[in-house]
Amino acid sequence: MTSLDEKNDIDRPWLTDAERAELQRPVNQRAVVVTLAFTGLVAAFMMTLLTPLVPELPTILGVSTSDAQWAVTVTLLAAAIATPITGRLGDLYGKRRMVLIVLALVVAGSVVALFATSLIPLIIGRALQGIGIGVIPLGVSILRDVLHRDRLGGAIALVSATLGVGGAVGLPLAAVISQYLDWHFLFVVSGALALVGGLLVWKFIPVSTLRSEGRFDVLGAIGLAVGLTGILLAVSKGGSWGWGSPVTLGLLIGGLVILILWGMFELRSSSPLIDLRIARRRSVLLTNLASIMVGFGFFASTVVLPQILEAPLGTGVGLGQSMLIASLCLMPSGLVMWAMSPVAARLTRARGARTSLVLGISITAVGYLLALFLMTEIWHMILIATVVGFGVGFAYAAMPTLIMGAVPATETAASNGLNSVMRTLGSTVASAVLGVVLSTHVITVGEVTTPSPEGLQLAFIISMSGALVGVVFALFIPRHHKAYAGSSIPDRDDLTVQS
């Protein structure tokens, strides 16, 4: 069904009279794209909001370093758990409605964190902010429902790129605020941005007319939340708890068992949270597996490069730069993702989303290959970050298109939400694995301990290897597949029916 058909078909039983009247107004497609791109930037900014402040949090809050890290970890956990849930709710009850609710939760989280003077309120506020990342897959799904097909590819690429752009641009902004203002002002900014985003959505995003039938799977949501929490906690905190500790192993094994049981339950459910019969289609499954590697590759640069930039010159490893300068050196990574989104969209239209994904992950691998030989100058770090951002930008633009080309139109938000979880899982694994590598390969010069050159090279090798695994997954994504009737993007060869 085209967007024009959906706009004209306003006789839907779930719509109120006010919503039906609202659908009579013409849709400003440019305003829709700008609005959803802005909300994506806001959500991504929440993920890096506290990163520059992490070294000072133990002193500010009077807690241990490991406890202070929860202010960052909880955001990642909330994002991973909430994204598929908000996606399914969007499919059932309206994507615009869920975007507004999610942004309202971000505002609430900002208010809680604004008045926080201890760790627990800050963790609660950061968890609510983490839910905000769900607006990106919801936004991509709204684009599918609203835009003309000819404009869809570029818009998807742009909104998908905001995940990297918001983080890259947000880091130096957060660093400036943390360095020159009271740290609570971070949450004034975040709350104001989320509020503006909500107002724009209310003004420019039309009411969702395309919705799934069925009910919300409460047991499925609880099972997914518990299983993901166990696995992500074990992966993210295993380094500090000990990988062989009973707590880490219990969470990891318990989380895996719960997810297996959850999968069995979902396959038998008439209205599942995530339709695994769709998720296990070869195109969807391989795209999600490749997404884990893309998330790993993107986050690896934010883990390793600041270590080199900020380590003191006297160590023979570091470049002696401040937190702010280091953040500015990483900014081109996000900016190039934004700049290349229209190029990625054109390549997808011409050669297919699979080609864009393979190219993007391959470029990411090349970036880490260069890093093995370029580790001694500031411009080296900028070049590596830029190349990685270039590759990830192409990959981010391709993945939602591949997903939506292989799922029913009524499953777009939930399926994109699951894809977002896969990227988050890859980022979490990158943080844990590279954190272990860099903490176990160190040198000490005077009173300063930093990762050794061998440790940094090993981190780059692991990152490159992960990208190459992602290339293999992407190469096995079929060029043609049997599409569902009413598929999300009935477009060119890689997205249409070719039995």
Number of C-alpha atoms within 10 A of each C-alpha: 14 16 17 13 9 16 21 12 13 19 12 11 7 13 16 11 11 8 15 19 11 14 20 12 10 9 17 13 17 12 15 23 25 16 24 30 27 22 29 30 29 31 31 27 29 28 25 21 26 23 17 21 18 17 13 13 20 17 12 15 16 14 14 11 14 12 14 23 19 20 23 20 21 21 24 26 26 22 23 29 26 23 29 28 26 26 32 32 23 27 27 22 20 23 30 23 17 21 29 20 16 26 30 20 21 31 25 19 26 29 17 18 28 20 13 17 13 13 20 15 17 22 23 19 27 30 26 26 34 31 28 33 32 31 32 32 30 31 29 28 29 28 24 24 27 25 21 14 16 10 15 20 27 21 27 30 31 29 28 30 31 30 25 27 28 27 26 27 23 26 24 23 20 24 25 16 17 21 14 8 11 9 18 17 16 22 25 15 15 22 26 15 20 28 20 16 25 21 14 19 22 16 12 18 25 24 20 22 27 23 19 19 11 11 14 17 18 12 14 21 20 14 20 26 21 19 24 24 20 25 23 24 20 23 22 23 20 21 17 12 14 13 15 11 10 11 16 23 18 15 22 22 15 16 24 17 14 19 21 15 14 19 19 12 14 21 14 11 14 11 16 21 23 25 19 16 9 16 20 12 14 15 23 23 18 22 27 29 18 32 28 26 29 33 26 29 33 26 23 27 24 19 18 22 24 21 21 26 25 20 20 19 13 12 18 15 21 24 22 19 19 15 19 18 17 24 26 19 25 26 24 23 30 26 21 22 32 25 15 20 28 19 17 30 26 17 17 25 18 13 14 21 31 25 21 28 32 24 19 29 34 22 24 31 27 18 26 27 18 16 23 17 10 15 21 15 12 18 12 17 24 19 19 26 26 23 24 30 33 27 30 29 37 33 33 30 31 29 27 27 27 25 27 24 28 29 25 19 24 21 25 31 33 26 32 29 30 24 27 26 26 23 25 24 25 25 25 25 21 29 21 20 20 23 18 16 17 22 15 12 15 15 18 11 11 8 5 11 14 22 23 21 19 15 21 24 20 17 26 25 17 20 28 28 17 23 30 22 18 28 23 15 19 24 16 13 22 12 16 16 19 12 19 15 12 13 21 27 26 21 16 16 16 24 25 20 18 11 7
